[in-house]
Amino acid sequence: MIACPSSKCSSPNVADLPHYWRSLPSDSPLKAEYAPPARPKVSYWAALAAVAVGIVVITEGGILIGLLIAAGGVGWGALAFKAVQWAEAQHAVWSTSHVCLACTGRF
Ligand SMILES: [Zn+2]
């Protein structure tokens, strides 16, 4: 049995956060507060396109500028990957969180 970790509360009246959030009516002000963290909509196509353009520029003779474009694409792809990983971690935390129905604390 899970109880609220707040020393002032310690109520056993806690709910699974995802369950509780889904059960809220959509016009509830708590709906936004308890909402899951948003997943970024990232596209790797821009990164891939930059790398491809960089390679084309290199083969056309613009080695330095081509390398810069390709490196920018790789850097963008790495950033996008990190953002997705971070968002997935945040979402994993949310999906295993609980909410106290007595003091509305999240844990
Ligand atoms: Zn509580």
Backbone and ligand atoms as CSV (ligand in chain L), in Angstrom:
chain,resi,resn,atom,element,x,y,z
A,1,MET,N,N,0.847,-1.194,0.000
A,1,MET,CA,C,0.000,0.000,0.000
A,1,MET,C,C,0.883,1.245,0.000
A,2,ILE,N,N,0.629,2.144,-0.915
A,2,ILE,CA,C,1.416,3.362,-1.022
A,2,ILE,C,C,0.726,4.472,-0.227
A,3,ALA,N,N,1.514,5.227,0.508
A,3,ALA,CA,C,0.981,6.372,1.239
A,3,ALA,C,C,1.705,7.621,0.783
A,4,CYS,N,N,1.073,8.762,1.000
A,4,CYS,CA,C,1.674,10.041,0.623
A,4,CYS,C,C,2.973,10.248,1.410
A,5,PRO,N,N,4.073,10.593,0.725
A,5,PRO,CA,C,5.348,10.760,1.436
A,5,PRO,C,C,5.437,12.062,2.222
A,6,SER,N,N,4.473,12.955,2.058
A,6,SER,CA,C,4.520,14.225,2.787
A,6,SER,C,C,4.301,13.962,4.278
A,7,SER,N,N,5.211,14.475,5.104
A,7,SER,CA,C,5.109,14.210,6.544
A,7,SER,C,C,3.873,14.866,7.146
A,8,LYS,N,N,3.386,15.935,6.504
A,8,LYS,CA,C,2.198,16.622,7.022
A,8,LYS,C,C,0.915,15.895,6.623
A,9,CYS,N,N,1.039,15.031,5.624
A,9,CYS,CA,C,-0.158,14.420,5.057
A,9,CYS,C,C,-0.204,12.916,5.329
A,10,SER,N,N,0.737,12.181,4.733
A,10,SER,CA,C,0.844,10.718,4.826
A,10,SER,C,C,-0.490,10.001,4.627
A,11,SER,N,N,-1.333,10.568,3.770
A,11,SER,CA,C,-2.625,9.966,3.475
A,11,SER,C,C,-2.445,8.714,2.616
A,12,PRO,N,N,-3.204,7.650,2.896
A,12,PRO,CA,C,-3.121,6.465,2.018
A,12,PRO,C,C,-3.957,6.626,0.757
A,13,ASN,N,N,-4.627,7.773,0.643
A,13,ASN,CA,C,-5.532,8.021,-0.476
A,13,ASN,C,C,-4.754,8.557,-1.691
A,14,VAL,N,N,-3.957,7.692,-2.292
A,14,VAL,CA,C,-3.155,8.117,-3.437
A,14,VAL,C,C,-3.604,7.366,-4.690
A,15,ALA,N,N,-3.379,7.968,-5.817
A,15,ALA,CA,C,-3.767,7.363,-7.092
A,15,ALA,C,C,-2.576,7.337,-8.041
A,16,ASP,N,N,-2.655,6.418,-8.942
A,16,ASP,CA,C,-1.699,6.310,-10.028
A,16,ASP,C,C,-1.856,7.562,-10.905
A,17,LEU,N,N,-0.779,8.309,-11.136
A,17,LEU,CA,C,-0.916,9.576,-11.874
A,17,LEU,C,C,-1.525,9.410,-13.276
A,18,PRO,N,N,-1.025,8.494,-14.119
A,18,PRO,CA,C,-1.644,8.364,-15.459
A,18,PRO,C,C,-3.120,7.994,-15.389
A,19,HIS,N,N,-3.466,7.086,-14.439
A,19,HIS,CA,C,-4.871,6.685,-14.271
A,19,HIS,C,C,-5.723,7.872,-13.872
A,20,TYR,N,N,-5.226,8.601,-12.880
A,20,TYR,CA,C,-5.959,9.740,-12.350
A,20,TYR,C,C,-6.145,10.798,-13.432
A,21,TRP,N,N,-5.059,11.048,-14.188
A,21,TRP,CA,C,-5.115,12.066,-15.240
A,21,TRP,C,C,-6.154,11.686,-16.294
A,22,ARG,N,N,-6.171,10.398,-16.676
A,22,ARG,CA,C,-7.137,9.961,-17.705
A,22,ARG,C,C,-8.570,10.062,-17.202
A,23,SER,N,N,-8.744,9.909,-15.891
A,23,SER,CA,C,-10.112,9.923,-15.354
A,23,SER,C,C,-10.639,11.340,-15.165
A,24,LEU,N,N,-9.756,12.349,-15.268
A,24,LEU,CA,C,-10.208,13.733,-15.088
A,24,LEU,C,C,-11.037,14.179,-16.293
A,25,PRO,N,N,-12.091,14.963,-16.046
A,25,PRO,CA,C,-12.820,15.511,-17.198
A,25,PRO,C,C,-11.932,16.510,-17.938
A,26,SER,N,N,-12.123,16.623,-19.247
A,26,SER,CA,C,-11.209,17.446,-20.047
A,26,SER,C,C,-11.283,18.924,-19.682
A,27,ASP,N,N,-12.370,19.368,-19.028
A,27,ASP,CA,C,-12.448,20.783,-18.649
A,27,ASP,C,C,-11.919,21.018,-17.237
A,28,SER,N,N,-11.370,19.986,-16.614
A,28,SER,CA,C,-10.818,20.153,-15.273
A,28,SER,C,C,-9.527,20.963,-15.331
A,29,PRO,N,N,-9.379,21.932,-14.400
A,29,PRO,CA,C,-8.126,22.710,-14.401
A,29,PRO,C,C,-6.916,21.839,-14.076
A,30,LEU,N,N,-7.154,20.687,-13.457
A,30,LEU,CA,C,-6.040,19.799,-13.109
A,30,LEU,C,C,-5.553,19.002,-14.302
A,31,LYS,N,N,-6.391,18.976,-15.347
A,31,LYS,CA,C,-6.045,18.179,-16.526
A,31,LYS,C,C,-4.696,18.631,-17.117
A,32,ALA,N,N,-4.498,19.960,-17.184
A,32,ALA,CA,C,-3.244,20.478,-17.728
A,32,ALA,C,C,-2.103,20.303,-16.731
A,33,GLU,N,N,-2.430,20.484,-15.449
A,33,GLU,CA,C,-1.385,20.404,-14.429
A,33,GLU,C,C,-0.792,19.000,-14.333
A,34,TYR,N,N,-1.629,17.995,-14.472
A,34,TYR,CA,C,-1.144,16.621,-14.338
A,34,TYR,C,C,-0.834,15.973,-15.678
A,35,ALA,N,N,-0.898,16.760,-16.732
A,35,ALA,CA,C,-0.687,16.202,-18.071
A,35,ALA,C,C,0.712,15.621,-18.219
A,36,PRO,N,N,0.859,14.601,-19.050
A,36,PRO,CA,C,2.199,14.038,-19.278
A,36,PRO,C,C,3.074,15.054,-19.990
A,37,PRO,N,N,4.398,14.977,-19.765
A,37,PRO,CA,C,5.297,15.892,-20.475
A,37,PRO,C,C,5.200,15.664,-21.975
A,38,ALA,N,N,5.246,16.753,-22.708
A,38,ALA,CA,C,5.096,16.662,-24.160
A,38,ALA,C,C,6.326,16.021,-24.791
A,39,ARG,N,N,6.077,15.245,-25.812
A,39,ARG,CA,C,7.190,14.658,-26.557
A,39,ARG,C,C,7.523,15.609,-27.700
A,40,PRO,N,N,8.796,15.947,-27.860
A,40,PRO,CA,C,9.141,16.861,-28.959
A,40,PRO,C,C,8.926,16.173,-30.301
A,41,LYS,N,N,8.420,16.955,-31.230
A,41,LYS,CA,C,8.248,16.407,-32.578
A,41,LYS,C,C,9.518,16.728,-33.354
A,42,VAL,N,N,10.445,15.813,-33.317
A,42,VAL,CA,C,11.703,16.071,-34.015
A,42,VAL,C,C,11.737,15.278,-35.303
A,43,SER,N,N,12.384,15.862,-36.240
A,43,SER,CA,C,12.546,15.193,-37.516
A,43,SER,C,C,14.038,15.054,-37.788
A,44,TYR,N,N,14.447,13.842,-38.106
A,44,TYR,CA,C,15.854,13.622,-38.421
A,44,TYR,C,C,16.130,13.943,-39.893
A,45,TRP,N,N,15.048,14.221,-40.623
A,45,TRP,CA,C,15.233,14.471,-42.060
A,45,TRP,C,C,16.070,15.705,-42.319
A,46,ALA,N,N,15.835,16.764,-41.514
A,46,ALA,CA,C,16.607,18.001,-41.696
A,46,ALA,C,C,18.090,17.719,-41.470
A,47,ALA,N,N,18.386,16.921,-40.444
A,47,ALA,CA,C,19.778,16.579,-40.150
A,47,ALA,C,C,20.377,15.755,-41.282
A,48,LEU,N,N,19.609,14.749,-41.744
A,48,LEU,CA,C,20.085,13.899,-42.840
A,48,LEU,C,C,20.288,14.717,-44.105
A,49,ALA,N,N,19.355,15.635,-44.367
A,49,ALA,CA,C,19.445,16.465,-45.564
A,49,ALA,C,C,20.688,17.340,-45.497
A,50,ALA,N,N,20.983,17.901,-44.311
A,50,ALA,CA,C,22.167,18.750,-44.168
A,50,ALA,C,C,23.430,17.941,-44.421
A,51,VAL,N,N,23.484,16.705,-43.894
A,51,VAL,CA,C,24.661,15.852,-44.114
A,51,VAL,C,C,24.796,15.545,-45.606
A,52,ALA,N,N,23.676,15.230,-46.261
A,52,ALA,CA,C,23.702,14.921,-47.694
A,52,ALA,C,C,24.165,16.133,-48.494
A,53,VAL,N,N,23.628,17.319,-48.154
A,53,VAL,CA,C,24.034,18.542,-48.851
A,53,VAL,C,C,25.527,18.778,-48.629
A,54,GLY,N,N,25.985,18.559,-47.405
A,54,GLY,CA,C,27.405,18.734,-47.090
A,54,GLY,C,C,28.278,17.843,-47.936
A,55,ILE,N,N,27.865,16.578,-48.091
A,55,ILE,CA,C,28.648,15.626,-48.890
A,55,ILE,C,C,28.687,16.070,-50.355
A,56,VAL,N,N,27.521,16.535,-50.856
A,56,VAL,CA,C,27.468,17.016,-52.247
A,56,VAL,C,C,28.421,18.202,-52.417
A,57,VAL,N,N,28.377,19.138,-51.455
A,57,VAL,CA,C,29.244,20.319,-51.535
A,57,VAL,C,C,30.710,19.899,-51.501
A,58,ILE,N,N,31.044,18.898,-50.667
A,58,ILE,CA,C,32.435,18.412,-50.590
A,58,ILE,C,C,32.856,17.840,-51.947
A,59,THR,N,N,31.984,17.011,-52.542
A,59,THR,CA,C,32.344,16.397,-53.830
A,59,THR,C,C,32.417,17.441,-54.940
A,60,GLU,N,N,31.727,18.567,-54.741
A,60,GLU,CA,C,31.783,19.657,-55.726
A,60,GLU,C,C,33.033,20.511,-55.523
A,61,GLY,N,N,33.818,20.226,-54.485
A,61,GLY,CA,C,35.068,20.939,-54.263
A,61,GLY,C,C,35.061,21.887,-53.082
A,62,GLY,N,N,33.895,22.148,-52.500
A,62,GLY,CA,C,33.823,23.061,-51.347
A,62,GLY,C,C,34.013,22.282,-50.063
A,63,ILE,N,N,35.262,21.808,-49.857
A,63,ILE,CA,C,35.498,20.871,-48.755
A,63,ILE,C,C,35.185,21.497,-47.394
A,64,LEU,N,N,35.706,22.701,-47.168
A,64,LEU,CA,C,35.528,23.317,-45.847
A,64,LEU,C,C,34.052,23.596,-45.558
A,65,ILE,N,N,33.379,24.258,-46.514
A,65,ILE,CA,C,31.973,24.610,-46.290
A,65,ILE,C,C,31.122,23.333,-46.244
A,66,GLY,N,N,31.495,22.342,-47.060
A,66,GLY,CA,C,30.771,21.069,-47.047
A,66,GLY,C,C,30.889,20.372,-45.712
A,67,LEU,N,N,32.117,20.382,-45.151
A,67,LEU,CA,C,32.336,19.772,-43.835
A,67,LEU,C,C,31.531,20.502,-42.766
A,68,LEU,N,N,31.478,21.829,-42.876
A,68,LEU,CA,C,30.716,22.616,-41.903
A,68,LEU,C,C,29.233,22.259,-41.961
A,69,ILE,N,N,28.700,22.164,-43.171
A,69,ILE,CA,C,27.276,21.824,-43.333
A,69,ILE,C,C,26.998,20.428,-42.786
A,70,ALA,N,N,27.887,19.467,-43.146
A,70,ALA,CA,C,27.702,18.088,-42.673
A,70,ALA,C,C,27.815,18.013,-41.150
A,71,ALA,N,N,28.787,18.743,-40.589
A,71,ALA,CA,C,28.955,18.740,-39.133
A,71,ALA,C,C,27.730,19.355,-38.457
A,72,GLY,N,N,27.166,20.399,-39.077
A,72,GLY,CA,C,25.953,21.001,-38.546
A,72,GLY,C,C,24.808,19.999,-38.532
A,73,GLY,N,N,24.721,19.219,-39.600
A,73,GLY,CA,C,23.679,18.197,-39.680
A,73,GLY,C,C,23.843,17.137,-38.609
A,74,VAL,N,N,25.096,16.689,-38.406
A,74,VAL,CA,C,25.376,15.674,-37.379
A,74,VAL,C,C,25.055,16.233,-35.998
A,75,GLY,N,N,25.456,17.504,-35.769
A,75,GLY,CA,C,25.186,18.138,-34.481
A,75,GLY,C,C,23.694,18.277,-34.225
A,76,TRP,N,N,22.957,18.663,-35.254
A,76,TRP,CA,C,21.506,18.799,-35.136
A,76,TRP,C,C,20.864,17.453,-34.816
A,77,GLY,N,N,21.331,16.409,-35.527
A,77,GLY,CA,C,20.799,15.072,-35.280
A,77,GLY,C,C,21.063,14.623,-33.857
A,78,ALA,N,N,22.272,14.917,-33.347
A,78,ALA,CA,C,22.622,14.522,-31.983
A,78,ALA,C,C,21.761,15.269,-30.972
A,79,LEU,N,N,21.525,16.557,-31.221
A,79,LEU,CA,C,20.674,17.355,-30.326
A,79,LEU,C,C,19.250,16.815,-30.312
A,80,ALA,N,N,18.746,16.514,-31.500
A,80,ALA,CA,C,17.382,15.990,-31.606
A,80,ALA,C,C,17.277,14.667,-30.857
A,81,PHE,N,N,18.305,13.829,-30.991
A,81,PHE,CA,C,18.322,12.531,-30.318
A,81,PHE,C,C,18.310,12.723,-28.802
A,82,LYS,N,N,19.122,13.673,-28.317
A,82,LYS,CA,C,19.180,13.959,-26.878
A,82,LYS,C,C,17.820,14.444,-26.379
A,83,ALA,N,N,17.182,15.328,-27.155
A,83,ALA,CA,C,15.887,15.878,-26.755
A,83,ALA,C,C,14.857,14.762,-26.631
A,84,VAL,N,N,14.887,13.808,-27.555
A,84,VAL,CA,C,13.934,12.697,-27.524
A,84,VAL,C,C,14.213,11.816,-26.309
A,85,GLN,N,N,15.497,11.540,-26.051
A,85,GLN,CA,C,15.864,10.708,-24.897
A,85,GLN,C,C,15.403,11.345,-23.599
A,86,TRP,N,N,15.616,12.665,-23.478
A,86,TRP,CA,C,15.237,13.381,-22.273
A,86,TRP,C,C,13.729,13.329,-22.083
A,87,ALA,N,N,12.996,13.564,-23.185
A,87,ALA,CA,C,11.538,13.551,-23.116
A,87,ALA,C,C,11.022,12.164,-22.745
A,88,GLU,N,N,11.666,11.117,-23.273
A,88,GLU,CA,C,11.251,9.755,-22.939
A,88,GLU,C,C,11.468,9.480,-21.453
A,89,ALA,N,N,12.585,9.989,-20.915
A,89,ALA,CA,C,12.873,9.803,-19.490
A,89,ALA,C,C,11.835,10.527,-18.645
A,90,GLN,N,N,11.486,11.767,-19.048
A,90,GLN,CA,C,10.472,12.533,-18.321
A,90,GLN,C,C,9.138,11.799,-18.354
A,91,HIS,N,N,8.837,11.223,-19.508
A,91,HIS,CA,C,7.568,10.528,-19.666
A,91,HIS,C,C,7.546,9.259,-18.814
A,92,ALA,N,N,8.684,8.587,-18.731
A,92,ALA,CA,C,8.769,7.372,-17.913
A,92,ALA,C,C,8.532,7.715,-16.449
A,93,VAL,N,N,9.091,8.856,-15.991
A,93,VAL,CA,C,8.884,9.296,-14.612
A,93,VAL,C,C,7.401,9.577,-14.388
A,94,TRP,N,N,6.777,10.286,-15.332
A,94,TRP,CA,C,5.353,10.626,-15.213
A,94,TRP,C,C,4.497,9.368,-15.114
A,95,SER,N,N,4.800,8.394,-15.970
A,95,SER,CA,C,3.931,7.219,-16.042
A,95,SER,C,C,4.041,6.340,-14.804
A,96,THR,N,N,5.063,6.541,-13.976
A,96,THR,CA,C,5.170,5.748,-12.744
A,96,THR,C,C,4.919,6.614,-11.506
A,97,SER,N,N,4.466,7.867,-11.727
A,97,SER,CA,C,4.217,8.763,-10.597
A,97,SER,C,C,2.854,8.487,-9.967
A,98,HIS,N,N,2.722,9.005,-8.747
A,98,HIS,CA,C,1.458,8.916,-8.027
A,98,HIS,C,C,1.049,10.309,-7.604
A,99,VAL,N,N,-0.234,10.455,-7.392
A,99,VAL,CA,C,-0.744,11.745,-6.927
A,99,VAL,C,C,-1.531,11.486,-5.644
A,100,CYS,N,N,-1.305,12.370,-4.669
A,100,CYS,CA,C,-2.030,12.250,-3.400
A,100,CYS,C,C,-3.351,12.990,-3.555
A,101,LEU,N,N,-4.452,12.324,-3.259
A,101,LEU,CA,C,-5.763,12.940,-3.431
A,101,LEU,C,C,-6.126,13.821,-2.229
A,102,ALA,N,N,-5.326,13.754,-1.185
A,102,ALA,CA,C,-5.589,14.590,-0.011
A,102,ALA,C,C,-4.879,15.936,-0.121
A,103,CYS,N,N,-3.574,15.925,-0.472
A,103,CYS,CA,C,-2.838,17.190,-0.530
A,103,CYS,C,C,-2.425,17.538,-1.958
A,104,THR,N,N,-2.823,16.757,-2.923
A,104,THR,CA,C,-2.531,16.915,-4.358
A,104,THR,C,C,-1.030,16.901,-4.669
A,105,GLY,N,N,-0.230,16.404,-3.743
A,105,GLY,CA,C,1.211,16.285,-4.004
A,105,GLY,C,C,1.480,15.170,-4.993
A,106,ARG,N,N,2.543,15.369,-5.760
A,106,ARG,CA,C,2.952,14.333,-6.707
A,106,ARG,C,C,4.248,13.716,-6.232
A,107,PHE,N,N,4.365,12.426,-6.425
A,107,PHE,CA,C,5.606,11.754,-6.011
A,107,PHE,C,C,5.833,10.515,-6.856
L,1,ZN,ZN,ZN,-0.605,13.956,0.613
